[in-house]
């Protein structure tokens, strides 16, 4: 089996497993195959292993404290099964870098790929682990206490988890891919998580239910259309994820002089 087909087959097996485990919807599984194929095409098996570490660790932490997280489900737009948009929001930038690495071979793509995955992992660990904090989150940058699940809110636990997530991917990337020293790449990934927080706090769209009054990311709640009260309508959580990963990659490219 040629390399390209092997990457597609491996991605299909991973996507099928995610669908069977109810971690991915059908569209999410299809998008996972596309992302995996492009990453494999550009970064070979090392890139796929790094991407797999992100998805596996994120899925693991998403299942910890599920009862507490279920209480926050009314505030977020989507459920636990990732659809195509969610997969592309987290894996789209790494996939694009994989395509660029295949078309224009250069070691710089390895470093930027690690940063992109580190940013996605940092943000996901912050959300999944930070949701378990016993202390209420605080909105950034004013640090006023807000309800759990509020876009752009942070906790000390979530901040520590974010840094740990970036360090985990950067250190793993140093073992799997020829890249720059892993600590700077981890910091750029962590910066991406903070960029996600800032965008979420400042401009991510928020709606309010006219029936129960809850602030939510959903366009419908309690069987009624919600009313937009904040942010730009097009800037939902998925768009924030894409922009934060792209911003981290751009910052790394500029600072590292690439």
N, C-alpha and C positions, 0 to 999 in steps of 0.2 A: 504494500500500500504506500503510495507516494505521501510525502510530508503533508501537503495541503489536505488531502482526503483524511489523513490520520487525525489532523487537528479538528476537522469537521466531525469525524466519528466520535472523538473524545468529548467534544463539546455537546454532541447530541446525547451521549450517555449521561453526562452530568445534568443536562437540561431535563432529560427524561426522569432521572432520579429526583430532581427537584420538584417535578410535576407530581410524581407518585407520592412524595412526602408532603404534598400540598404546600410547598414553599413557593412554587411558581404557578401562575395560571398558564393556560395553553399559549397565549400570546407572549407571556414572559419566557416560556421555554423556547419558543421560536427565536425571540430576540437574543436569548442566551447563546444559542447556536451561532448566530451571526457575530456577536461580540467575541465569543471564544475563537471562532475561525480567523477573524482579523487579528486578534492578539497572537494566536499561534503562528499565523503567516508572518507577522512582523518580528516576534520575539521568541519563537520556537516554544519548546516545552517549558523552558524557564518562565516565560511570560504567563503561560497557562497555569503553572503551579502557583505563581504569585497571585493571579486573579482568583484561583481556587481558594487560596488562604483567606482572601477578603470575603468571598461569598460564604465559605464554611464558617468562619468565625462570626460573621454578622448573623447568620442563621442561628448559630448556637446561642448567642446572647439574646436574640429576639424571643427565645423560648424560656428565658429565665424571668421569673416574676410575672408570668402571663396574667394572673388574676389582677394584679395592680395595673398592668398595662391595658387591660380590657376596659377599665374605668376611663381611660384617656381616649378610647376609640371614637367617641362622639366628636372629638375635637379635630381629628385628622381626616384627610379626604379619602384615604384608602385603607383597606384591611391588611392582614398579614401576608397574603399571597401576592407576590410581586408580579405586576403585569408588564407588558412590553415597554411602556413609557417609563416605569420605575427602573427596569433593567438598563434601558438606554441612558437614563438620567445618571446612573452610577457608572455604567460601563461604556458609555458613548465616547467620552474623551480618551480613555485607554484604547478603545477600538480604533479611533481616528489616528492615534499615535502609532498603532500597529500598522495601519495602512501606509502611513508616511515612512515608517522604518523599512517596510518592504519595497517601497518605490524609490526612496532616497536614503540608502544605507548610511548611517552615521551613528557613532556611539552615543551622541547626545540624546537620541530617542530613548535609550535605556534609562537615563537619569530622569527624563521628563515623564516616562511611563511610571516609574517608581513613585514620583511625586503625585501623579494623578490618582493612583491606587491608594497611596497613603492618605490623601485628602478625603477620598470616599470612605475609607475605613475609619479615619478619625471622626468624621461626622456621624457615621453609623454607630460606632461604639459610644459616642457621646449621647446619642439619642436613646439607645437601648439600655445602657447602664445608668445614665443620668436619670432616667425615668424611675429608677428604684431609690432615688435619694429620699431620705426622711425629712429633709429640710425643703421648704418651698423654693422653686426656682426664682431667679431675679432677671428682670429684663435688662438687656445690654443696649447702650452703655450706662444708663442711669442706675442700674442695679436696684430698682424698686421691686419688691416681692410681687409676684403674679401667680395665676393659677398654673398648676402643672399642665404641660402640653401646649403652652403658649409658644408660638413661633418666635424664635430669637431669644428665648429665655435660657439661662445657664444655671448650673449648680456646680459646687466644688467637685462633687463626685463625677459629674459628666465632663468637666474640664480635664480632670485627671485621666479619665477614660479616653478622652480625645487624644491627649498626648501619648498615652500608652498605645492606642491604635495606630498612630502615625509611626511611632518607634518600632512597633511590631512589623509593619510592612516594610519600612526602610531597612531594618536589619535583615529581614528575610530577603529583600531585594539585593542586598550586598552579597549574600551567599549565592543567589541564583543568577544574577546578571552582572556583567562588568559595568560598573557605574562609579560615580563620584563617592567620596566618603558618605556613609549612610546618615550621620547625624544632621548635616545640612539639609539633606533630602527629607528627613523626618520633620524638621522645622518648617520647611515649605509646605509639607502636607498638613501640619498643624495649623499653619496660616490659612490654608484652604478651609479648614473647619471654622475658624474665626470669621472668615469672609462669609461663610454660610450663615453664621449666627447674625452677623451685621445685616446682611440682606434680608434675613427673616424678620429681624426686629424693625428694620426701617421701611421696607418696601413690599414684603410678601403680602399678598392679598388675604384679608380676613373677612369673614361673613358673620352675621348675627341672625340667629333663628328668631323669627317674629312670634313664635309660640312659647318656647321655653327660655329664650333670652341668652342661650349659650353662645359664646364666641367659637367659631369653628372654621375649618378649611373647606367644609362641604358646601356645595351650591344648593343642596336640598337637606332639610332636617325637619323632623316631626311631620313629614308629608307635605311640607310647604317649601317654597323657594325662599332661600335666605337672602339677606340684604347685605351688600358690601359696605363695610364700615372703615376699611383701611387698605392701603397698598394699591398696587397696580394689578388689574384684573388678570393679566397674562402671566404675572410672576407668582406661580404656585410653587409648591415644595419641590417638584421635579425640575422646574426651571432654575430654582435656586441651587440645586445640586449640580446642575450642568455648569452654571456660571462660577460657582465656587471652585470646582475642579479646574476649569479653564483658567481662572484667575491665579490659582496656585501654580499651574504649569507656566503661565506667562511670567509670573514673578520669578520663578526659578530660572527661566531662560534669560531674563534680563540681568538678574544678579550674578548668575554664573558666567555671564558674558557669552552665551551661546547664540 
